[in-house]
Amino acid sequence: MPDFFDPKILFNSLVYSILGVVMFWVSFIVIDRLTPYDLWNEIVAKKNQPLATVVAAMCLGIAIIVAAAIH
């Protein structure tokens, strides 16, 4: 009979989740530094909707790459 709660599986899931989030944020910071303007200021303060859409697509792309690399 399989064990429904395995601490090893829970620990591995937490480690990979944290690793994925860290990799995602590092990737976002690198891309933010490579752009000639401050992405956060443009999106939040100036409400630049087209830039927000591009950044959202970029975030989804990074997240898919990170998930595939961890999986």
ZIPEPE-V539492 format. One record per residue. N is the residue number from 0. RES is the residue in one small letter. SS is DSSP state (H for helix, E for strand, C for the rest). Layout:
BEGIN
{{N | RES | SS} {N | RES | SS}}
END
This chain:
BEGIN
{{0 | m | C} {1 | p | C} {2 | d | C} {3 | f | C} {4 | f | C} {5 | d | C} {6 | p | H} {7 | k | H} {8 | i | H} {9 | l | H} {10 | f | H} {11 | n | H} {12 | s | H} {13 | l | H} {14 | v | H} {15 | y | H} {16 | s | H} {17 | i | H} {18 | l | H} {19 | g | H} {20 | v | H} {21 | v | H} {22 | m | H} {23 | f | H} {24 | w | H} {25 | v | H} {26 | s | H} {27 | f | H} {28 | i | H} {29 | v | H} {30 | i | H} {31 | d | H} {32 | r | H} {33 | l | H} {34 | t | C} {35 | p | C} {36 | y | C} {37 | d | C} {38 | l | H} {39 | w | H} {40 | n | H} {41 | e | H} {42 | i | H} {43 | v | H} {44 | a | C} {45 | k | C} {46 | k | C} {47 | n | C} {48 | q | H} {49 | p | H} {50 | l | H} {51 | a | H} {52 | t | H} {53 | v | H} {54 | v | H} {55 | a | H} {56 | a | H} {57 | m | H} {58 | c | H} {59 | l | H} {60 | g | H} {61 | i | H} {62 | a | H} {63 | i | H} {64 | i | H} {65 | v | H} {66 | a | H} {67 | a | H} {68 | a | H} {69 | i | H} {70 | h | C}}
END
